[in-house]
Amino acid sequence: MRIGGVKDAVRAGTAAAACGVLLMSLAACGGSDGGGNQKTDGVSAVRTGQAKARTTGLKAIPEVGDRLRGQIPAASRQVVAVYGEGRNATGSTIALYTKHGSTWDRTRVWQGHNGKKGWTTDHHEGDNRSPVGVFTLSDAGGVLADPGAKLPYTRSASFQAPHYWSKSHWHDFDYVIAIDYNRVKGTSPNEPTRPEGQSKGGSIWLHMDHGSGTSACVSLSKSGMEYLLRTLDPAQHPVVVMGDKADLKA
């Protein structure tokens, strides 16, 4: 049985050999310290200022400066933008932009969370901060059956969050989309290989929200994850642009 980077609760028998690998991923995607139980759907929770902003015919992804804008591949026609509230804040707004011709439309917005300690431009294992940057989105998976994903989808019980975690976390990995940070594209999101080394962290995903910060991932509502899974298309070369507002604008 191939068990990728997701932490499991098993500690005995043949599963013990896999446990070290499992510990690797869930440490990145959400800790066992729980958090609030309040869920936010996001579509109806858009900040007032953003709701009034122009959403169609945009010449560029809003609030993203030249440095990161220049890293968006020319072929990308789908961008998930994650706007962190602050360098040390856990709240984020997640928006999907789709390119039509030479301009962008904002098609969906959700509220969610990022790392427990905020953001960093130099992510390392265990720092509880989400990495700032532009990353491709190539693979998906989860505990639940494929909801109609266009990205390659791996269904496996190995994604299951351990039940010694707070109950609010149990469904975190029902759906996940791998963020291509320090991972091998074209593999299951829980594949543990880290090309840049273990210390640089990894197993950073978009996944379902539990109402508080993660250990490095970005989380949003179940309905948001289902929409992204059904919409993000490899033929459109989707990427995520993510970070706190100041770093995004740099």
PAZAPA-4460 file (N, C-alpha, C; in steps of 0.05 Angstrom, whole numbers, plus 32768, in hexadecimal, padded with zeros to 4 digits):
% residues 250
    n_x    n_y    n_z   ca_x   ca_y   ca_z    c_x    c_y    c_z   seq   type   mol
   8011   7FE8   8000   8000   8000   8000   8012   8019   8000     1      M     A
   800C   802B   7FED   801B   8043   7FEC   800E   8059   7FFD     2      R     A
   801B   8061   8012   8010   8076   8022   8022   808E   801F     3      I     A
   8017   80A5   8016   8027   80BC   8010   802D   80CC   8028     4      G     A
   802B   80E7   8025   8035   80F9   803A   8021   80FF   8050     5      G     A
   8009   80F1   8051   7FF5   80FA   8065   7FF9   80EB   807F     6      V     A
   7FF9   80F9   8095   7FFE   80ED   80B0   7FE6   80DC   80B8     7      K     A
   7FEC   80C4   80C2   7FD7   80B2   80CB   7FDA   80AE   80E9     8      D     A
   7FC5   80A4   80F6   7FC6   80A0   8113   7FD1   8085   811A     9      A     A
   7FD4   8073   8107   7FDD   8058   810E   7FFA   8058   8118    10      V     A
   7FFF   8047   812C   8019   8047   8139   8024   802B   813D    11      R     A
   8017   8016   8133   801F   7FFB   8138   801D   7FEB   811F    12      A     A
   8029   7FD3   811F   8028   7FC0   8109   8035   7FCA   80F0    13      G     A
   802B   7FC1   80D9   8038   7FC9   80C0   8034   7FE6   80BA    14      T     A
   8020   7FF3   80C6   801C   8010   80C1   8032   8021   80CD    15      A     A
   8041   8016   80E0   8055   8026   80ED   806A   8030   80DA    16      A     A
   8070   801F   80C6   8085   8027   80B3   807B   803F   80A2    17      A     A
   8061   8041   809E   8057   8057   808E   8052   8070   809F    18      A     A
   8052   806D   80B9   8049   8084   80CA   805C   809B   80C7    19      C     A
   8076   8097   80C4   8088   80AD   80C2   8083   80BE   80A9    20      G     A
   807B   80B1   8093   8074   80BF   807B   805A   80CE   807F    21      V     A
   8047   80C2   808C   802E   80CF   8091   8031   80E7   80A2    22      L     A
   8042   80E6   80B6   8046   80FD   80C8   8050   8115   80B8    23      L     A
   805D   8111   80A2   8069   8126   8093   8054   8139   8088    24      M     A
   803F   812E   807C   802C   813F   806D   8018   814E   807F    25      S     A
   800C   8140   8092   7FF8   814E   80A1   8004   8163   80B4    26      L     A
   801D   8161   80BA   802A   8176   80C9   802A   818F   80B8    27      A     A
   802C   818C   809D   802B   81A3   808C   800F   81AE   8088    28      A     A
   7FFB   819D   8088   7FE1   81A6   8080   7FCD   81AC   8096    29      C     A
   7FD5   81A8   80AF   7FC3   81AF   80C5   7FCB   81A1   80DE    30      G     A
   7FCD   81AF   80F4   7FD7   81A3   810D   7FC1   8196   811D    31      G     A
   7FC9   818A   8133   7FB6   817C   8143   7FAB   818D   815A    32      S     A
   7FB1   81A7   8159   7FA9   81B8   816E   7F8D   81C3   816B    33      D     A
   7F7F   81B9   8156   7F63   81C0   8152   7F5F   81DC   8148    34      G     A
   7F4D   81EA   8154   7F46   8205   814B   7F28   8208   814D    35      G     A
   7F1F   821F   8144   7F02   8224   8146   7EF2   8212   8134    36      G     A
   7ED9   820D   813B   7EC8   81FC   812B   7EB8   820B   8116    37      N     A
   7EBB   8225   8116   7EAB   8235   8103   7EB5   8232   80E7    38      Q     A
   7EA3   822B   80D5   7EAA   8228   80B8   7EA1   8242   80AA    39      K     A
   7EB0   824A   8095   7EA8   8261   8085   7EA5   8258   8069    40      T     A
   7E8D   825C   805D   7E89   8254   8041   7E98   8265   802E    41      D     A
   7E99   827F   8033   7EAA   8291   8023   7E9C   829F   800D    42      G     A
   7E8B   8291   7FFD   7E7E   829E   7FE7   7E6E   82B6   7FF0    43      V     A
   7E60   82B4   8006   7E50   82C9   8011   7E5F   82DA   8025    44      S     A
   7E79   82D4   8029   7E88   82E2   803E   7E9E   82F3   8032    45      A     A
   7E9B   82FC   8019   7EAF   830C   800C   7EB1   8327   801A    46      V     A
   7EC9   8331   801E   7ECC   834B   802B   7EBE   8360   801B    47      R     A
   7EB3   8375   8028   7EA4   8389   801A   7EB4   8397   8004    48      T     A
   7ECD   839D   800B   7EDD   83AB   7FF7   7EE1   839B   7FDE    49      G     A
   7EE6   8381   7FE1   7EEB   8370   7FCA   7ED1   836B   7FBB    50      Q     A
   7EBB   836A   7FC9   7EA2   8365   7FBB   7E9B   837C   7FA8    51      A     A
   7EA4   8394   7FAE   7E9F   83AC   7F9E   7EB4   83AF   7F88    52      K     A
   7EC9   83A1   7F8A   7EDF   83A4   7F76   7ED7   8398   7F5B    53      A     A
   7EE3   83A2   7F46   7EDE   8398   7F2C   7EE6   837A   7F2A    54      R     A
   7ED5   836A   7F1D   7EDA   834D   7F1D   7EDE   8342   7F01    55      T     A
   7ED9   8351   7EEC   7EDC   8347   7ED1   7EED   835A   7EC0    56      T     A
   7EF8   834F   7EAC   7F09   835F   7E9A   7F22   836A   7EA6    57      G     A
   7F2D   835C   7EBA   7F45   8365   7EC8   7F5E   8361   7EB8    58      L     A
   7F6F   8375   7EB7   7F88   8372   7EA7   7F9C   8361   7EB5    59      K     A
   7F9A   835E   7ED0   7FAD   834E   7EDF   7F9F   8344   7EF8    60      A     A
   7FAA   8331   7F06   7F9F   8327   7F1F   7FA2   833D   7F34    61      I     A
   7F8D   8346   7F40   7F8E   835D   7F53   7FA1   8358   7F6B    62      P     A
   7FAD   836D   7F74   7FBE   836D   7F8C   7FD6   835A   7F8B    63      E     A
   7FDE   8354   7F72   7FF6   8343   7F6F   800A   8354   7F5F    64      V     A
   8022   8358   7F6C   8036   836A   7F60   8046   835D   7F4A    65      G     A
   8059   836C   7F3F   8068   8363   7F28   8078   834A   7F2E    66      D     A
   8083   8347   7F46   8095   8331   7F4C   8086   8316   7F49    67      R     A
   806F   8313   7F55   8060   82FA   7F53   8051   82F8   7F39    68      L     A
   8047   830F   7F2F   8039   830E   7F16   804A   8303   7F00    69      R     A
   8064   830A   7F01   8077   8300   7EED   807C   82E3   7EEE    70      G     A
   8074   82D6   7F05   8078   82B9   7F08   8060   82A9   7EFF    71      Q     A
   804A   82B6   7EF8   8033   82A7   7EEE   8039   829F   7ED2    72      I     A
   8038   8285   7ECB   803E   827D   7EB0   802C   828A   7E9C    73      P     A
   8037   8290   7E84   8027   829D   7E70   800F   828C   7E67    74      A     A
   8012   8272   7E6A   7FFD   825F   7E61   7FE6   825C   7E75    75      A     A
   7FEA   8266   7E8E   7FD6   8263   7EA3   7FBE   8274   7E9E    76      S     A
   7FA7   8266   7E9E   7F8D   8274   7E9A   7F7B   8271   7EB2    77      R     A
   7F85   8264   7EC7   7F76   8261   7EE0   7F8A   8267   7EF7    78      Q     A
   7F83   827B   7F07   7F94   8282   7F1E   7F83   8282   7F37    79      V     A
   7F8C   8273   7F4B   7F80   8274   7F66   7F92   8287   7F76    80      V     A
   7F87   829E   7F7E   7F95   82B2   7F8D   7F8D   82B0   7FAA    81      A     A
   7FA1   82AD   7FBC   7F9D   82AB   7FD8   7FA8   82C4   7FE5    82      V     A
   7F96   82D5   7FEF   7F9D   82EF   7FFB   7F9D   82EC   8019    83      Y     A
   7FB5   82E9   8025   7FB7   82E8   8042   7FB2   8303   804E    84      G     A
   7FA5   8303   8066   7F9E   831C   8073   7FB7   832B   807D    85      E     A
   7FCC   831C   8084   7FE4   8329   808E   7FFA   8314   8091    86      G     A
   8013   831E   8094   802A   830C   8096   8027   82F8   80AC    87      R     A
   801B   82FF   80C2   8018   82ED   80D9   7FFB   82E5   80DE    88      N     A
   7FEA   82EA   80CB   7FCD   82E4   80CE   7FC6   82C9   80C1    89      A     A
   7FB0   82BD   80CB   7FA8   82A2   80C1   7F91   82A4   80AD    90      T     A
   7F83   82BA   80AB   7F6D   82BC   8099   7F75   82C4   807C    91      G     A
   7F67   82B8   8069   7F6C   82BD   804D   7F52   82C0   803D    92      S     A
   7F54   82CE   8027   7F3F   82CE   8012   7F4A   82C0   7FFA    93      T     A
   7F3B   82AC   7FF0   7F43   829C   7FD9   7F31   82A3   7FC2    94      I     A
   7F3D   82AB   7FAB   7F2E   82B3   7F94   7F38   82A4   7F7B    95      A     A
   7F25   829C   7F6A   7F2C   828F   7F51   7F29   82A3   7F3A    96      L     A
   7F3E   82A7   7F2B   7F3E   82B8   7F13   7F41   82A7   7EFA    97      Y     A
   7F31   82AD   7EE6   7F32   829F   7ECD   7F38   82B3   7EB6    98      T     A
   7F4A   82AB   7EA4   7F52   82BD   7E8F   7F41   82B8   7E76    99      K     A
   7F37   82CE   7E6B   7F27   82CD   7E52   7F35   82E1   7E3F   100      H     A
   7F41   82D6   7E2A   7F50   82E8   7E18   7F68   82F3   7E27   101      G     A
   7F6A   830D   7E2A   7F81   8319   7E38   7F7A   8324   7E53   102      S     A
   7F61   831F   7E5C   7F59   832A   7E76   7F4F   8314   7E89   103      T     A
   7F4D   831B   7EA2   7F46   8308   7EB7   7F2A   830F   7EC3   104      W     A
   7F1B   82FA   7ECA   7F02   82FD   7ED9   7F05   82EF   7EF4   105      D     A
   7EFB   82FB   7F09   7EFA   82EE   7F23   7EDF   82DE   7F24   106      R     A
   7EE1   82C4   7F25   7ECA   82B3   7F23   7EBF   82A9   7F3D   107      T     A
   7ECF   82A6   7F52   7EC6   829D   7F6C   7ED8   82A8   7F81   108      R     A
   7ECD   82AB   7F9A   7EDC   82B4   7FB1   7ED3   82A5   7FC9   109      V     A
   7EE7   829D   7FDA   7EE0   828F   7FF3   7EF2   829A   8009   110      W     A
   7EE9   8297   8022   7EFA   829D   8039   7F07   8283   8043   111      Q     A
   7F1F   8285   804D   7F2D   826D   8057   7F43   8274   806A   112      G     A
   7F57   8262   806B   7F6D   8265   807E   7F87   825C   8071   113      H     A
   7F9D   8266   807D   7FB8   825E   8075   7FC7   8255   808E   114      N     A
   7FE1   8255   808E   7FF1   824B   80A4   7FEB   8259   80BF   115      G     A
   7FED   824A   80D5   7FE7   8254   80F0   7FF7   826D   80F7   116      K     A
   800F   826F   80EC   8020   8286   80F2   8022   829A   80DB   117      K     A
   8012   8295   80C6   8012   82A8   80B0   8021   829E   8098   118      G     A
   8032   82B0   808D   803F   82AB   8073   805E   82AE   8075   119      W     A
   806C   82A3   8061   8089   82A6   8060   8092   82A4   8043   120      T     A
   80A8   82B2   803D   80B4   82B0   8023   80CB   829B   8023   121      T     A
   80CF   828E   803B   80E4   827A   803E   80D9   8263   804F   122      D     A
   80C6   8254   8044   80B8   8240   8054   80CB   8229   805B   123      H     A
   80C9   821F   8074   80D7   8207   807D   80C4   81F5   808D   124      H     A
   80CB   81DC   808E   80BB   81C8   809C   80B5   81D1   80B8   125      E     A
   809C   81D1   80C0   8094   81D7   80DB   8092   81F4   80E3   126      G     A
   8095   8207   80D0   8094   8223   80D8   8077   822D   80DA   127      D     A
   8064   821D   80D2   8047   8224   80D4   8040   823D   80C5   128      N     A
   804F   8242   80AF   8049   8259   809E   8046   824E   8081   129      R     A
   8033   825A   8073   802F   8253   8057   8044   8261   8045   130      S     A
   804D   8253   8030   8061   8260   801F   8055   8274   800C   131      P     A
   8062   828B   8009   805A   829F   7FF6   8065   8297   7FDA   132      V     A
   8054   829A   7FC6   805F   8294   7FAB   804A   828D   7F97   133      G     A
   8053   8285   7F7F   8042   827B   7F69   8049   825E   7F65   134      V     A
   8035   824D   7F67   8039   8230   7F65   8024   8224   7F52   135      F     A
   802C   8210   7F42   801A   8203   7F31   8008   81F0   7F41   136      T     A
   7FF1   81E9   7F35   7FDE   81D7   7F42   7FDA   81BF   7F2E   137      L     A
   7FE4   81A8   7F36   7FE6   8192   7F23   7FD6   8179   7F2B   138      S     A
   7FD1   8175   7F45   7FC6   815B   7F4E   7FB3   8160   7F65   139      D     A
   7FA0   814D   7F68   7F8C   814F   7F7D   7F86   8134   7F88   140      A     A
   7F77   8133   7F9E   7F70   811A   7FAA   7F5F   811E   7FC3   141      G     A
   7F5D   8109   7FD3   7F4E   810B   7FEC   7F42   80F1   7FF5   142      G     A
   7F34   80F3   800C   7F26   80DC   8017   7F0D   80D6   8007   143      V     A
   7EFF   80EA   7FFE   7EE6   80E7   7FF0   7EEA   80E0   7FD3   144      L     A
   7ED5   80D5   7FC7   7ED6   80CE   7FAB   7EDA   80E7   7F9A   145      A     A
   7EE6   80E4   7F82   7EEA   80F9   7F6F   7ED0   8107   7F69   146      D     A
   7ECE   8122   7F6F   7EB5   8131   7F6A   7EB2   813A   7F4D   147      P     A
   7EC4   8131   7F3C   7EC4   813A   7F20   7EDB   814C   7F1A   148      G     A
   7EF2   8147   7F27   7F0A   8157   7F24   7F15   8155   7F08   149      A     A
   7F1F   816B   7EFE   7F2E   816B   7EE4   7F4B   8165   7EE9   150      K     A
   7F56   816D   7F00   7F71   8166   7F07   7F72   8148   7F0D   151      L     A
   7F88   813A   7F09   7F8A   811E   7F11   7F83   811B   7F2F   152      P     A
   7F72   8108   7F36   7F67   8106   7F51   7F6D   80EA   7F5C   153      Y     A
   7F79   80E9   7F74   7F80   80D0   7F82   7F6E   80CE   7F9A   154      T     A
   7F5D   80BA   7F9B   7F4D   80B5   7FB3   7F5A   80A0   7FC4   155      R     A
   7F5E   80A6   7FDE   7F6B   8093   7FEF   7F64   8099   800C   156      S     A
   7F60   8083   801C   7F5B   8086   8038   7F73   8091   8047   157      A     A
   7F8B   8090   803A   7FA3   8099   8046   7FA3   80B8   804B   158      S     A
   7F90   80C6   803E   7F8E   80E2   8043   7F80   80E9   805D   159      F     A
   7F72   80D5   8069   7F62   80DA   8080   7F72   80E6   8097   160      Q     A
   7F67   80FC   80A2   7F74   8109   80B9   7F70   80F7   80D2   161      A     A
   7F84   80F3   80E3   7F81   80E2   80FA   7F6C   80EC   810D   162      P     A
   7F5E   80D9   8119   7F47   80E1   812B   7F50   80E8   8147   163      H     A
   7F6A   80E8   814D   7F73   80F3   8166   7F76   8112   8163   164      Y     A
   7F74   811C   814A   7F73   8139   8147   7F57   8143   8150   165      W     A
   7F55   815C   8154   7F3B   8169   815A   7F27   8161   8144   166      S     A
   7F0F   815C   814C   7EFA   8153   8139   7EF6   8167   8122   167      K     A
   7EFC   8180   8127   7EF8   8194   8112   7F0B   8190   80FA   168      S     A
   7F20   8180   80FF   7F34   817B   80EA   7F2F   8161   80DA   169      H     A
   7F1C   8151   80E2   7F1A   8136   80D7   7F14   8136   80B9   170      W     A
   7F08   814B   80AF   7F01   814B   8092   7F13   815E   8082   171      H     A
   7F29   8166   808D   7F3B   8179   807F   7F43   816F   8064   172      D     A
   7F48   8155   8062   7F54   814A   8049   7F41   8139   8039   173      F     A
   7F27   813E   803D   7F13   8131   802C   7F17   8138   800F   174      D     A
   7F1F   8151   800A   7F28   815A   7FF0   7F41   816A   7FF3   175      Y     A
   7F55   8166   7FE2   7F6E   8175   7FE2   7F77   817B   7FC5   176      V     A
   7F84   8191   7FC2   7F92   8197   7FA9   7FAF   819E   7FB0   177      I     A
   7FC1   818F   7FA5   7FDD   8194   7FAC   7FE7   81AE   7FA1   178      A     A
   7FF4   81BE   7FB1   8003   81D6   7FA9   801F   81CC   7FA2   179      I     A
   8029   81D2   7F8A   8042   81C7   7F81   805A   81D5   7F8D   180      D     A
   805C   81D3   7FA7   8073   81DD   7FB6   8083   81C5   7FC0   181      Y     A
   809B   81C2   7FB7   80AD   81AD   7FC0   80A0   8191   7FBE   182      N     A
   8095   818B   7FA7   8089   8171   7FA2   808D   8169   7F85   183      R     A
   8087   8150   7F7F   8089   8146   7F64   806E   8148   7F56   184      V     A
   806D   8158   7F42   8054   815A   7F33   804C   8140   7F26   185      K     A
   8032   813B   7F22   8029   8123   7F15   8028   810B   7F28   186      G     A
   8029   8110   7F42   8026   80FB   7F56   800F   8102   7F69   187      T     A
   8006   80EF   7F78   7FF1   80F4   7F8C   7FFA   810A   7F9F   188      S     A
   7FE8   811B   7FA9   7FEF   8130   7FBC   7FFE   8125   7FD4   189      P     A
   7FF9   810C   7FDC   8007   8102   7FF4   8020   80F3   7FEE   190      N     A
   802A   80F6   7FD5   8045   80EB   7FCF   805A   80FB   7FDF   191      E     A
   806B   80ED   7FEE   807D   80FB   8002   8097   8107   7FF7   192      P     A
   809E   8101   7FDD   80B7   810B   7FD3   80B9   8129   7FD3   193      T     A
   80CF   8134   7FDD   80D3   8150   7FDE   80EE   8157   7FD1   194      R     A
   80ED   8160   7FB8   8105   8164   7FA8   8119   8177   7FB4   195      P     A
   810F   818B   7FC3   8121   819F   7FCF   812A   8197   7FEB   196      E     A
   8123   8180   7FF4   812B   8177   800F   8115   817A   8023   197      G     A
   8117   8169   8038   8102   8168   804D   8100   8183   805C   198      Q     A
   8116   8190   8060   8116   81A9   8070   8106   81BF   8064   199      S     A
   8102   81BE   8049   80F3   81D3   803B   80D5   81CF   803D   200      K     A
   80CC   81BA   804B   80B0   81B5   804F   80A3   81AB   8036   201      G     A
   8089   81A6   8037   807A   819B   8020   805F   8192   8028   202      G     A
   8052   8183   8017   8036   817A   801B   8024   8192   8022   203      S     A
   8027   81A7   8012   8017   81BF   8016   8000   81BE   8002   204      I     A
   7FE8   81C0   800C   7FD0   81BB   7FFC   7FBB   81D1   7FFF   205      W     A
   7FA9   81D3   7FEC   7F8F   81DE   7FF0   7F7E   81C8   7FFC   206      L     A
   7F70   81CD   8012   7F5F   81B8   801D   7F48   81C4   802C   207      H     A
   7F37   81B3   8038   7F1E   81BD   8045   7F24   81CB   805F   208      M     A
   7F15   81DF   8064   7F19   81F1   807B   7F0E   81E5   8095   209      D     A
   7F1D   81E9   80AC   7F13   81E1   80C6   7F0E   81F8   80D9   210      H     A
   7F0F   8211   80CE   7F08   8228   80DE   7F20   8236   80EA   211      G     A
   7F38   822E   80E5   7F50   823B   80F1   7F68   8236   80DF   212      S     A
   7F7F   8240   80E8   7F97   823E   80D8   7FA1   8222   80D4   213      G     A
   7FB1   821E   80BF   7FBD   8204   80B9   7FDA   8205   80C1   214      T     A
   7FE9   81F0   80B9   8006   81F0   80BE   8016   81FB   80A6   215      S     A
   8009   81FE   808F   8016   820B   8078   8003   820C   8060   216      A     A
   7FEE   81FB   8061   7FDB   81F9   804B   7FC8   8211   8049   217      C     A
   7FB7   8211   8035   7FA2   8225   8032   7F88   8215   8032   218      V     A
   7F75   821E   8042   7F5B   8210   8045   7F44   8221   803E   219      S     A
   7F2F   8214   8033   7F16   8221   802C   7EFF   820D   802F   220      L     A
   7EE7   8217   802A   7ECF   8207   802F   7ECE   81EE   801D   221      S     A
   7EBE   81DA   8025   7EBA   81C3   8014   7EAF   81CA   7FF9   222      K     A
   7E9B   81DC   7FF9   7E90   81E4   7FDF   7EA4   81F2   7FCD   223      S     A
   7EB6   8201   7FDA   7ECC   820E   7FCB   7EDF   81F9   7FBF   224      G     A
   7EE6   81E5   7FCF   7EF8   81D0   7FC5   7EEB   81C1   7FAE   225      M     A
   7ED1   81BB   7FB1   7EC3   81AC   7F9B   7EC3   81BD   7F82   226      E     A
   7EBF   81D7   7F85   7EBF   81E8   7F6D   7EDA   81E9   7F60   227      Y     A
   7EEF   81EC   7F70   7F0A   81ED   7F64   7F11   81D2   7F57   228      L     A
   7F0A   81BC   7F64   7F10   81A2   7F58   7F02   819E   7F3D   229      L     A
   7EEA   81A8   7F3B   7EDB   81A5   7F22   7EE2   81B9   7F0D   230      R     A
   7EF1   81CE   7F15   7EF6   81E4   7F03   7F13   81E6   7EFA   231      T     A
   7F26   81E1   7F0C   7F42   81E3   7F04   7F49   81CE   7EF0   232      L     A
   7F54   81D7   7ED9   7F57   81C6   7EC2   7F75   81C6   7EBA   233      D     A
   7F82   81AF   7EB8   7F9E   81AE   7EB0   7FA3   81BC   7E96   234      P     A
   7F8F   81BC   7E84   7F92   81C9   7E6A   7F94   81E7   7E6D   235      A     A
   7F8B   81F2   7E84   7F8C   820F   7E89   7FA4   8217   7E9A   236      Q     A
   7FB5   8203   7EA1   7FCE   8208   7EB0   7FC9   8218   7EC9   237      H     A
   7FB8   820D   7EDB   7FB2   821D   7EF4   7FC9   8220   7F07   238      P     A
   7FCA   8237   7F14   7FDE   823D   7F28   7FD1   8249   7F40   239      V     A
   7FDF   8249   7F57   7FD6   8259   7F6E   7FEB   826E   7F73   240      V     A
   7FE2   8287   7F78   7FF2   829D   7F80   7FEA   82A3   7F9D   241      V     A
   7FFD   82A0   7FB0   7FF5   82A1   7FCC   8009   82B0   7FDD   242      M     A
   7FFE   82BE   7FF1   800F   82CD   8004   7FFF   82E2   8013   243      G     A
   800D   82EF   8026   8000   8305   8034   8000   831D   8021   244      D     A
   7FEE   8330   8026   7FEA   8346   8014   8003   8355   800D   245      K     A
   8014   835A   8021   802C   836A   801B   803F   835B   8008   246      A     A
   8043   8341   800D   8055   8332   7FFB   8049   832E   7FE0   247      D     A
   802E   832B   7FDE   8021   8329   7FC4   8026   8342   7FB3   248      L     A
   8025   8359   7FC0   8027   8372   7FB1   8044   8379   7FAA   249      K     A
   8057   836C   7FB6   8073   8374   7FB2   807C   8372   7F95   250      A     A
***
